[in-house]
Amino acid sequence: MKAKFIQFAVSAAFLIGSLVVLIAAASSDAIDGPLSVFAAIWATGFVATLIHEIAHAWIALKRGAEINTIAVIPFSYLPLKRKFAFMRYVPSGDIGGYVNYTFPGDFGTRRDEIAIAAAGPAANFLTAALLLLAINVWPADAPAERSSAMSPIVAIEEGQPPMSDRPAQFLPSQEKIDAIVRETKDRACARDRHELFTALINLLIVVSIVSGVLNLLPYKGSDGAIILEHLRWR
């Protein structure tokens, strides 16, 4: 009964986490359309998973382990062979990647295993915290808009008195008009890029937090299950 409840709770957590990420991606005006939403989720998920797995590998190395494989779907890296490859399968319990390592004598201490398992979620939470700090301390300003308040242009024949009290202005040359149009387009493109970058950063924050939480849940093969298992050692 307890196992079924845990399984149900984990499944519910995964569903809620997926919905949170989907809503975060779809609610941004800069990420428009189903294909763009899918691409943004995949890209930020890949980055969050890469950070997660590199943290596992780094702590494993610091603890004296030998890294055999660092995998992030759909790629894997074999440090001993210095070779990249495509993943053929994903071990049970691994969401988006894994790190395969071995200790001398094929056995690490309890503290080693806990530190390695905790490193991945900790890296995700740290990533989210640093990004939140960055966008709040150093907010990136969007490109300034050209003022829409423009003086009216009145075309008159040279030598004729103005038709109003406002001083008349002659129409700009075609070259100047083309330059204004190009500048306006460049500003619009810069603004769109800025909004997309900001949206991706915000989505990466959400994905990192969700990834860290889900990896701490006690399901088979998860970081949380590994931590609990080694905390129970006597």
C-alpha positions as CSV (number, residue, x, y, z in Angstrom):
1,M,0.0,0.0,0.0
2,K,2.8,2.4,0.9
3,A,4.7,1.6,-2.3
4,K,1.6,2.3,-4.4
5,F,1.0,5.6,-2.7
6,I,4.6,6.6,-3.3
7,Q,4.3,5.6,-6.9
8,F,1.1,7.6,-7.3
9,A,2.6,10.6,-5.6
10,V,5.7,10.5,-7.8
11,S,3.5,10.2,-10.9
12,A,1.4,13.2,-9.8
13,A,4.6,15.2,-9.1
14,F,5.9,14.5,-12.6
15,L,2.5,15.5,-14.1
16,I,2.4,18.7,-12.1
17,G,6.1,19.5,-13.0
18,S,5.4,18.9,-16.7
19,L,2.4,21.2,-16.6
20,V,4.3,23.9,-14.8
21,V,7.1,23.8,-17.5
22,L,4.5,23.7,-20.3
23,I,2.6,26.7,-18.9
24,A,5.8,28.6,-18.3
25,A,6.8,28.1,-22.0
26,A,3.4,28.7,-23.5
27,S,2.6,31.8,-21.5
28,S,5.4,33.8,-23.0
29,D,4.6,36.0,-26.0
30,A,8.2,35.6,-27.2
31,I,7.8,31.8,-27.6
32,D,5.0,31.6,-30.1
33,G,3.4,28.4,-31.5
34,P,3.5,24.7,-30.5
35,L,6.8,24.0,-32.3
36,S,8.5,26.9,-30.7
37,V,7.2,25.8,-27.2
38,F,8.5,22.3,-27.8
39,A,11.9,23.6,-29.0
40,A,12.2,25.9,-26.0
41,I,11.4,23.2,-23.5
42,W,13.8,20.8,-25.2
43,A,16.6,23.3,-25.3
44,T,16.3,24.5,-21.7
45,G,15.7,20.9,-20.5
46,F,18.9,19.9,-22.3
47,V,20.9,22.7,-20.6
48,A,19.5,21.9,-17.2
49,T,20.2,18.2,-17.6
50,L,23.8,18.9,-18.9
51,I,24.5,21.1,-15.8
52,H,22.9,18.3,-13.6
53,E,25.1,15.5,-15.0
54,I,28.3,17.6,-15.1
55,A,27.8,18.3,-11.4
56,H,27.5,14.5,-10.7
57,A,30.6,13.8,-12.7
58,W,32.6,16.7,-11.1
59,I,31.9,15.6,-7.6
60,A,32.5,11.9,-8.5
61,L,36.0,13.0,-9.8
62,K,36.6,15.0,-6.6
63,R,35.7,11.9,-4.6
64,G,38.2,9.8,-6.5
65,A,35.9,8.0,-8.9
66,E,36.6,7.2,-12.6
67,I,34.0,8.6,-15.0
68,N,33.0,6.1,-17.7
69,T,30.1,7.9,-19.3
70,I,28.4,11.2,-19.1
71,A,25.1,11.0,-21.0
72,V,22.5,13.7,-21.8
73,I,19.7,12.5,-24.2
74,P,20.4,11.9,-27.0
75,F,24.2,12.2,-26.6
76,S,26.9,10.5,-24.5
77,Y,30.5,11.2,-23.8
78,L,33.1,8.6,-22.9
79,P,35.9,10.4,-21.1
80,L,38.3,7.5,-21.1
81,K,38.1,7.2,-24.9
82,R,37.5,10.9,-25.4
83,K,34.6,10.0,-27.7
84,F,31.1,11.3,-28.3
85,A,28.3,9.0,-29.3
86,F,24.5,8.7,-29.5
87,M,22.7,7.0,-26.7
88,R,21.1,3.6,-27.5
89,Y,19.1,3.3,-24.3
90,V,18.4,5.2,-21.1
91,P,18.7,3.2,-17.8
92,S,15.6,2.9,-15.8
93,G,14.9,5.8,-13.5
94,D,17.0,8.3,-15.4
95,I,14.9,11.2,-16.7
96,G,17.2,12.9,-19.2
97,G,20.7,11.6,-18.7
98,Y,23.1,9.8,-16.3
99,V,26.7,9.5,-15.2
100,N,28.3,6.1,-15.0
101,Y,31.4,6.0,-12.7
102,T,33.4,3.4,-10.7
103,F,35.5,3.7,-7.6
104,P,38.8,1.9,-7.0
105,G,37.8,-1.5,-5.6
106,D,34.3,-0.9,-7.1
107,F,33.0,0.6,-3.9
108,G,32.6,4.2,-2.6
109,T,31.9,5.3,0.9
110,R,28.4,6.3,2.0
111,R,29.4,10.0,2.1
112,D,30.8,9.7,-1.4
113,E,27.6,8.3,-2.9
114,I,25.4,10.8,-1.1
115,A,27.6,13.7,-2.2
116,I,27.5,12.6,-5.8
117,A,23.8,12.0,-5.9
118,A,23.0,15.3,-4.2
119,A,25.3,17.3,-6.6
120,G,22.9,17.1,-9.5
121,P,19.8,18.6,-7.9
122,A,22.0,21.1,-6.0
123,A,23.5,22.3,-9.3
124,N,20.0,22.8,-10.7
125,F,18.9,24.8,-7.7
126,L,22.1,26.8,-7.8
127,T,21.6,27.5,-11.5
128,A,18.1,28.8,-10.8
129,A,19.2,31.0,-7.9
130,L,22.1,32.5,-9.9
131,L,19.8,33.3,-12.9
132,L,17.2,34.8,-10.6
133,L,19.9,37.0,-9.0
134,A,21.3,38.0,-12.4
135,I,18.0,39.1,-13.9
136,N,17.1,41.1,-10.7
137,V,20.5,42.7,-10.0
138,W,21.5,43.3,-13.7
139,P,18.2,43.5,-15.6
140,A,18.8,43.7,-19.3
141,D,17.0,46.7,-20.8
142,A,15.1,46.2,-24.0
143,P,16.2,48.2,-27.0
144,A,14.7,51.7,-26.8
145,E,11.8,52.4,-29.0
146,R,11.9,55.3,-31.4
147,S,9.5,58.0,-30.2
148,S,6.2,57.8,-32.0
149,A,5.6,61.5,-31.5
150,M,6.6,62.9,-34.9
151,S,6.1,66.4,-36.1
152,P,3.7,66.8,-39.0
153,I,5.3,67.2,-42.4
154,V,3.7,69.8,-44.7
155,A,4.7,69.9,-48.3
156,I,4.7,73.3,-49.8
157,E,6.2,74.9,-52.9
158,E,9.4,76.8,-52.4
159,G,8.8,80.5,-52.0
160,Q,5.2,80.1,-50.9
161,P,4.1,81.1,-47.3
162,P,3.2,78.2,-44.9
163,M,-0.4,77.1,-44.7
164,S,-0.4,77.1,-40.9
165,D,1.3,78.6,-38.0
166,R,3.6,75.6,-37.6
167,P,6.9,75.9,-39.6
168,A,6.7,73.9,-42.7
169,Q,9.1,71.0,-43.2
170,F,10.2,69.5,-46.5
171,L,9.8,65.7,-47.1
172,P,13.1,63.8,-46.5
173,S,14.8,62.2,-49.4
174,Q,14.2,58.6,-50.4
175,E,17.6,57.6,-49.1
176,K,16.8,59.0,-45.6
177,I,13.3,57.3,-45.6
178,D,15.0,53.9,-46.4
179,A,17.5,54.5,-43.6
180,I,14.7,55.2,-41.1
181,V,12.9,52.0,-42.3
182,R,16.0,49.9,-41.9
183,E,16.7,51.4,-38.4
184,T,13.1,50.6,-37.4
185,K,13.4,47.0,-38.5
186,D,16.7,46.6,-36.7
187,R,15.2,47.9,-33.5
188,A,12.2,45.6,-33.8
189,C,14.6,42.6,-34.4
190,A,16.7,43.6,-31.5
191,R,13.7,43.9,-29.3
192,D,12.4,40.4,-30.4
193,R,15.8,38.8,-29.7
194,H,15.9,40.4,-26.2
195,E,12.4,39.2,-25.4
196,L,13.2,35.7,-26.6
197,F,16.4,35.6,-24.6
198,T,14.6,36.8,-21.5
199,A,11.8,34.2,-22.0
200,L,14.4,31.4,-22.3
201,I,16.2,32.5,-19.2
202,N,13.0,32.5,-17.2
203,L,12.0,29.1,-18.7
204,L,15.5,27.7,-17.7
205,I,14.9,28.9,-14.2
206,V,11.6,27.0,-14.0
207,V,13.0,23.9,-15.7
208,S,16.0,23.8,-13.3
209,I,13.8,24.0,-10.2
210,V,11.4,21.4,-11.5
211,S,14.3,19.1,-12.5
212,G,15.9,19.5,-9.1
213,V,12.7,18.7,-7.3
214,L,11.8,15.7,-9.4
215,N,15.3,14.2,-9.1
216,L,15.0,14.3,-5.3
217,L,11.8,12.2,-5.3
218,P,12.3,8.6,-4.0
219,Y,11.6,6.6,-7.2
220,K,13.8,3.8,-8.6
221,G,17.1,5.1,-9.8
222,S,16.5,8.7,-8.7
223,D,19.0,10.8,-6.9
224,G,16.6,11.0,-4.0
225,A,16.3,7.2,-3.8
226,I,20.1,6.9,-3.8
227,I,20.5,9.4,-1.0
228,L,17.8,7.7,1.1
229,E,19.4,4.3,0.5
230,H,22.8,5.4,1.7
231,L,21.4,7.3,4.6
232,R,19.9,4.0,5.9
233,W,23.3,2.3,5.9
234,R,24.5,1.2,9.3
